[in-house]
Structures are given as C-alpha cells and as structure tokens.
Amino acid sequence: MAQPNEALTLREAVYGEYGQLRPHNLVRFTWLPNGKGYCFLEGQGDATRLVIRDPDNLGSREITLSELNRGVQSQGFLSMRFFPAISWMNENQIAFDYFQKIFVYDIPTGQTEFLMRYVEDAHNAEFNHRHIALSYFSGPNVFVQYGDTLVNWVTRHPAGPVKAGQALHRFEFGNVKGTFWSNHGDLLAFYQSDNSNIAEIVLRDYGTGESEGRTIRYPMAGRKGEMPSIGMYHLSSQETYYLETGDLREVYYSHLTWSPNDHHIYLNELSRDQKKLELVKYEAASGKRIGALITETDDMYVDPHNGPVFIPDGSGDFLWISSIDGYKQLFRYSAEGKLIKKLFDEAYDIHEVVGFDEKAGHVWVTIHKPVLQRNIFRLNLRNGKIHSVSENAWVNRAEVSPDRTRIWFQWSNPQIPGKDELYSTDGKRIRTLHEASHPLSGKEMPVAEIITLQTEDGTELYGCLMKPAHATENAKLPVLVYVHGAPQTQLVQHAWNYGAPLWLNHVVSRGYVVWMLDNRGTGNRGKDFEQVLYGKFGSVEIDDQLLGVHYLSTLPYVDIQRMAVHGWSYGGYLASALMLRAPGVFRVGIAGGAVTGWKDYESMYAERYLGSPSQDPDAYKMSDLLTYATNLQDALLLIHGGSDEVVLPDQPARLVRSLVSHGKPVDYFVYPGHPHNIHGKDRLHLMEKLLDYMELHLDKTTDSESGK
C-alpha cells in the first residue's frame, strides 16, 4: 500500500525554497570562450565540482573544489568552503575571486597562480583578463588595480555627496552596476553622481545601542534629485575624462553600451518627468556628443527597456526594443539611427534579445507569447519571419555560444520542474542536457489551475487558484489572497509551481485556498494594460482584486467570511489599500514593507506612475493610505524592516500614527537591522508571525455562525 504524501512544513518551505526543494537544474551554466564547450557546477559542499563538457561528443573533465583549495593553500591562504565564481580567461584558464583575492587556475597543469589582493571595502569588483586589471569602487571613488600592489585612483573625490562607480538612480531603469569595461579592455566607463541636492535621511539600527545611525540620501517625489555624469578612464595614459553630456542636471541615465569596436558609447537619457527618452551616441576617445539616434516621447511615461544590441555582421546595425507602438517590439536601426525595419509586430511583449546565429541572419529572443508563458523564438533579421522553438514553457535563462553555433536555454512549466536544452542556432534540437527531478516528491501538492476572468471593459485577467487535494464541495475553507499588483511584475506564470513561493504550498496544506491575480497595471501585457494605473494607484488594482473575490464567492468550498490578504512592497501597499478602501471584505490584512504615501517614496518610481506632486496633487492624495484611515474595520498587521532603505521605516509609522489618532486598532512589527526584505534565518520567524496572525483572526466566529 502506497504511503500517503507528507505535508510540506513551513520550515521546509522557507529554508528549502532556494536549497534542497528548488528544482536542481544545471547551475552556473557558462559557455567556454571559444564556444566549443560549456561548463556547470555539480555536487555540494566539498564535493562540488566544475564539469567542463564537449557539446559534440559529450566528453568531459572536472575541476573539484578540493583541487582549487590545494592551489589556494599552497599560496598560504585558507581553503574555500564554497566553489567560487569564475571567469574564463581562455579555454585553458579560469580566474576566480575569493575574499578579495584573485587567482588563476591553469587547467592542463593544475597549477594555481595568485594575482592580487584588493581592499575589503571594494564593491562591484570586475576583472579585466586582457590587461590583468581589476576595477572597483571604494567609498566615493573608482580604482583600477594591477597586480598586488599597483593601485590607480581613477577619481579623487573627498568623502561627501559625489559618488563614482556606483549604480545610478537607486537601481531603477535597469541600472545594476556603475562600471563598464570596453570590449577590448582598454577603456573603463563609469557612472558618477552628484547627490548634494538630495535630502539626507538618518536610519537608526535600534537594538544595537548605537544611537547615531546611518545617513543616506533619499530622493523623494517632487524634490531635487541626483545629477549624473559619465566618466572615462584610459588604461594606457591613465587619464580620466568625462563624456560631454552637458551641464549637470537632473536626468536619468541607463543601459550604457559600448559599440563592438569600442569607438563609441551609447547611453539612454531620460528626462526628469520621464516623458522623453533619447538614445545618445558619444565618441569614446574624446567624450564628444555626436547626437541622439532615437527619440521617443509619451504623454504618460517612457520606460527604457534596453540599450542597443549590435548585430554581429559588421554593418553597425543594431536592434532596439521599444513600446512606442503599444507592446515591447523589436526594431532594426542603422548605425546612424535610421529605422530599417520593424522585425516583430505582434501584440506580445518581447522579454530579451538572447543572441544571434553564426551568419547573423537570425536573432534569438524570448517573448511572453502567450502572456502566461515566456517562450524562445528564432527571428529572421531580414523579413521578420518567426519560428517558435519552445512551447508551453517559461524560459528562465538562455545563452548563445560565443561562436554563435549553439544555444542553451533552461525552462520549466507547471508539470516539469526544469529542463536544460541544447539547440543549434539554425533552430534544430541537439539534445536535452539535463532534466530536474521533482523536488517535492513525497510531499502534498496543491491542486492548482489558471483561471481567466473578465473586467467590465472586456479585459482578460489571469488568476491562479490553489486548493488542498482533499477539498470537497461541502468544505468551507478559509482563503489567503496573495497580492503584488505593481507595474512590471507578474505573479501568475506558466512555470514550475505556477510561479508561487513554496510557503503558499504550506498554507494550502493547512486547509486554505490560496488565490493570486495579476490586476490591470501589471507587466508583460503591453503598454496600455500597464498604463491604466497612471495617476490611479490604489483604485484599478482594487477593482480587479475584488473581481477575483467575487469569483471566489461562487466556489462552494470557499468560506467568503474568512478571507485574508497579504503582500509585500507594492503588494503591502495593495493589501493595506484593500483593507482601507474595501472595508469588510477581508477579515485580516498583513502588509509587509508597504508604501503608505507615494509623496515620500523614491522620485524615480513615484513620478513615473503618478506624475509630479506639484502638478498632480490629486493623484498623490487619492493614492495616500492616510486618506482612508477612518475606514479600517478589521485586523491589520504592518511589518517592516528596521533598516529599510527602499521603503523608509517612516512609511508604516505614519499610517500607524494616523490609525491610532482615529481610534482604529492596528498591529505593527519591526525587524531591527533588516532591509526591505526579511531573509536569512529570521524569515522563518516572519512567516510564522504572518500565519499565526492570520489564523488568530480567521478562526474567530463568523457573523453567519453567530447569527448576526
């Protein structure tokens, strides 16, 4: 007789999400520089090894963590506990970084060479293997280091508001770093920002005994922001100079891109009001501004999706993703900025340009086609003809080999935890490299399905319903509605576990129905679908989430009197808004990291979707949760990280103050020392608190049961 499946414990769900219970796909897949092989990590702990494989004959060789440690220890250093991040110098040598030390391992000889040690407070360290140089920023300055002793100061700013080498605009607009080596490694471009006009905020880490706190600069909506510039450093001359971007002013830069020959730099320049975007070309050697190749405008906002992606055929032509015609579509431009052809003109959003084939006659792209999926396609660069390669999939990663003869991609769907596939770039399947086993085998799984709803204006919305396998039509189960709802997000995915975090599986095992819905305004559905939220935070999302609640009320096994809502970040805002603007629908709301007033949030985000506070005051007033504080009827728990630099701790505190002043009961919990998200060992405490609070209030006698 088969043993019944076990319920997934909360501890297993929280700690196993990115560990033992994640689908074990190929880890750190990377092509070798010549494209004739690939590598990935296998094993765990001391048994971890780098497997290097020939894609044709499947012959392989391995480098174990023990081998690397022998080389490290022979240089007089302590051994490594984990396999380090590597970069390929050539097909026979790898460089790796271990606690501010750079080593090179020679595969044929098994010898390890120590190259350099750099300072502990270095950030964004990037190794330039062509010149054996390392770039990083430390404090307000950028440095380039050669060997173990020679360190060049690229900038010399005193401690203060000017910062170099750091990501601009608090990581908005796709900014993830602040230094950029040229393709041939002779030049280093870097972001620099003057933050002197930005107000200083003091964050105190309560519970440590330190009263002074940390001072950060936080650009709030409607107030002065940073003034960026672009620096350049020439390795041979050791000269630092700047692109001629004009006088320092409030503008947003993103997606700095080198031309293939390193002669030019391309930069996305977005106006402060975010209604005008220019792709600007500069001469790299002199910093001279050549001009804007592309200009896009929008009455609401323009979202810079990417920089130019150059076609490797020597023509200088590049691809550009733009939503100017309603969806993220693909355009081909000449080197001078002349539109040659619109290559993709369907009502779906392109996600990413992956790479090109050997003769650069085709480009590989991922597209949200259909909306709940993210499939990979091969697109003809001349006539736009498109060929679907994956089907019924959510492609997580894809990478074309350096010689452009093969492509690897990794995907999943609700039935398949993960597969790694290898194709030739002419579109022919070579083989499946790996298929992940079911990580939750032996555990109870929810019964889940995608539900399609329709708004009054005919817009289709997608939700995901998860319920216990043993649920009967006569059951009356409580409900957790899990929300996010922000632009550029998507909860419901045709991916493994439908994109849901594992702790929701545990909630279902407790006898709950779990519901997720992507309201209008969320991502990957085109510009019009997203921009419906412009100037209307906390309204359209609520209408759509209530449509989902109405659907739940039609299910015989749902107890509509016992419903909870939870979300984090924008989801925390939406959960709070549902409690205040639709009072009485949910018995309990739990809001984490919630914005409560957008005027006190980051200018880049708030102004994009709500406009300027001085020009659009009504949008800010109507979206401010304090406007509705008198409406609270049921239990509300606000949770926040005490050191949150994204959504400042003042945000929940201002709502608590308002609710208290109106005599409304509210619960408030702070995790001292934690940033915007609560991770690490304390995450289990967070989830226990969330579920305990939910069950405390949902287990009360319902009105119908008490005869009211």
Helices and strands as residue ranges (DSSP letters): H 10-16, E 27-31, E 38-42, G 45-47, E 49-53, E 60-64, H 65-74, E 86-90, E 93-97, E 101-106, E 111-117, E 123-128, E 133-138, E 141-146, E 150-153, E 162-164, G 169-174, E 179-181, E 187-194, E 200-203, E 214-217, E 227-234, E 239-242, E 251-258, E 264-271, E 276-283, E 289-297, E 309-310, E 318-322, E 329-333, E 339-344, E 350-356, E 362-367, E 375-380, E 386-388, E 394-400, E 406-412, E 419-424, E 429-435, E 447-454, E 460-467, E 477-483, G 496-499, H 502-509, E 513-518, H 527-531, H 540-553, E 558-568, H 570-581, E 588-592, G 598-600, H 603-610, H 617-623, G 625-631, E 635-641, H 650-661, E 667-671, H 682-698, H 703-706
